[in-house]
Amino acid sequence: MITAGRTAVFFGGCVPASPDEEHLAHNIGALLAEHGFAMWHGGYNGLMEHAAKGAAKHDAPVVAVSIRDMPWGAFNPHVTDTILVTGMGERIHTFLDPADIVIAMAGGVGTLHELTAALWYAGNIRQVPVVIAGATARRLLAFLRAERWLYASPTRPLDFLHEIGDAAGLLPLITARTASDRSTS
């Protein structure tokens, strides 16, 4: 498997919600790359491509994780490595098992699946930071909370979950992650 120090997983849709969210995805990719993260994503266009472009601008590895033989089209031009798996469950674990941070933005049902899998994974398997970025994804999170699809409990706290409106909101998480990395090495 491909490894490159710290891994940021980016979930975002093919059809961006707005030009502002395209810009945010690019800035998130750039900021993560500046802080030594490899960018893992689905590999396709839209918000994924904007995040990948931001990461590639700083020479970060950009990894596409996809399902072998799926007719989803060509990978975006910023992809430097690929991981092809046989099914969706394997794809989700390929993303989440090495993740140091997960960022989710707007998207379609595929992005919704990835986001809910990340929330379940972080709450039940390994507490990896899950960051909800941009107005569209933040509205989804508000809905999930209001309808009690997502709530904290004594056995399942949500302290892994974070919301940001701009890329700078990642800095405290990146700083905390860097300090944690230094203390374990």
Secondary structure, 3 states (H helix, E strand, C coil): CCCCCEEEEEECCCCCCCHHHHHHHHHHHHHHHHCCEEEEECCCCCHHHHHHHHHHCCCCCEEEEEECCCCCCCCCCCCCEEEEECCHHHHHHHHHCCCCEEEECCCCHHHHHHHHHHHHHHHHCCCCCEEEECHHHHHHHHHHHHCCCCCCCCCCCCCCEEEECCHHHHHHHHHHHHHHHHHHC
